[in-house]
Amino acid sequence: MQKAEKIWFDGEFVPWENAQVHVLTHALHYGTAVFEGIRAYECLDGTSSVFRLEEHMVRLVNSAKILGITIPYTAEELMEAAIATLKINKLKGAYIRPLTFIGDGAMGVFPGKNPIRTIIAAWPWGAYLGEEALEKGIRVQTSTYTRPHPNTMMTKSKASGNYVNSVLAKSEALANGFEEAILLDAQGYVSEGSGENIFMVRDGVLYTPNVASVLQGLTRDSIICLAKDMGYELVETVITRDMLYTAEEVFFTGTAAELTPIREIDRRTIGQGRIGEITKILQQEFFNIIKGGNEDYAYWLSRYSI
Ligand SMILES: *Cc1c(COP(=O)(O)O)cnc(C)c1O
C-alpha cells in the first residue's frame, strides 16, 4: 500500500504513522464503526475532483445514525476535511477512506459514553480488481454465504461489522480461484458483490436488484441515472441466480470496483465472455464523467487543485 503523509484525525492532521488507537477500542471488539470509500480523480484539464463527495459524506452521517451514533461533524465539515486531506498530501487522485468509530473507555457491548472518533485517510489506489478486469471482465462465484437479512444487520449502513460477511465471501471466492463473489439475500435472490452492486442486461434492458437487501451504492445510483439519460430502459427488481447465467451482460459497480464487467459466473460464460456492448458504453461514459469530460454531470464533482 502506498502511504500518504498525513491523516485527518478528530479535526487535526497527524503523521500517517501516528494515527493509532488503543487495543480496547470498542469498534475493534464489536464492529461499531461506519466508513466510506470515495475516489478523487485527476481531470482532463489537469485539476482534480472528488466524485459525489457530498452524497458520500451524507451517507456516512446516515450510516452512523442507523447505528445510533452521532458524528460530531456535519457532512459539510467532513467534505472540507476530505479536500484538506487531499491537498495536504498533494494527491491529485486518490482513494479516500473516512471512518467513524466508537473509541475506548468502558468495555462491554453497550458503548455508553465512549468517544466517537473520526478519521479521513487518503492514498493513491489504482483499479481495485486490476486494470485488466476493467477491460476483460472477471470470473466470479455465487457465495455459500448469504447477505444478512435486513433485520439481522442494518444493510443500509456501511458498517464495519457488516463487512465480516463480505470478508468471508471474498476470501472464499479467492480461495476457489475466482476474483469476486455474488451474494444472494435471505430469500435466495441476487443481492450484490462483497462490496459492489450488480447489474445485468437482457434483451437490451438493464436490470439491477431492488434496494431491499443491498447497500445503496452511489456508483449504482450514478449508473442508473446515466443509463436512463442515455435512453436505456432500467428496471429495479428481483433477480435470480439463473437469470444472471443467461444474461447478455453482467457487471459490478462500486467506488473501488468502478464499473467492472463479469465474464463468467459459476463456470458459465456470460454473453461472449468479454465486456458487453452496453457495459462498455456505460463504462466509457462513466470514466469520462469522473474526469470532468461531461458538463451535464459537473454537479457530481467537487473540484480542487494541487
Ligand atoms: C460500498 C458498497 C457498495 C458500493 O457503493 P458505492 O457507493 O458505489 O461505492 C456496494 N455494496 C456494498 C456492500 C458496499 O459496502
The ligand as an SDF file (V2000), in Angstrom:
LIG
                    3D

 15 15  0  0  0  0  0  0  0  0999 V2000
  -19.7830    0.4390   -0.5800 C   0  0  0  0  0  0  0  0  0  0  0  0
  -20.5670   -0.7250   -1.0430 C   0  0  0  0  0  0  0  0  0  0  0  0
  -21.0700   -0.8040   -2.3560 C   0  0  0  0  0  0  0  0  0  0  0  0
  -20.7660    0.2240   -3.4120 C   0  0  0  0  0  0  0  0  0  0  0  0
  -21.1930    1.5110   -3.0820 O   0  0  0  0  0  0  0  0  0  0  0  0
  -20.5710    2.7670   -3.8100 P   0  0  0  0  0  0  0  0  0  0  0  0
  -21.2660    3.9250   -3.1640 O   0  0  0  0  0  0  0  0  0  0  0  0
  -20.9010    2.6480   -5.2420 O   0  0  0  0  0  0  0  0  0  0  0  0
  -19.1120    2.7440   -3.5600 O   0  0  0  0  0  0  0  0  0  0  0  0
  -21.8350   -1.9010   -2.6750 C   0  0  0  0  0  0  0  0  0  0  0  0
  -22.0950   -2.8750   -1.7910 N   0  0  0  0  0  0  0  0  0  0  0  0
  -21.6150   -2.8400   -0.5370 C   0  0  0  0  0  0  0  0  0  0  0  0
  -21.9070   -3.9570    0.3920 C   0  0  0  0  0  0  0  0  0  0  0  0
  -20.8470   -1.7610   -0.1340 C   0  0  0  0  0  0  0  0  0  0  0  0
  -20.3820   -1.7140    1.1180 O   0  0  0  0  0  0  0  0  0  0  0  0
  1  2  1  0
  2  3  1  0
  2 14  2  0
  3  4  1  0
  3 10  2  0
  4  5  1  0
  5  6  1  0
  6  7  2  0
  6  8  1  0
  6  9  1  0
 10 11  1  0
 11 12  2  0
 12 13  1  0
 12 14  1  0
 14 15  1  0
M  END
$$$$
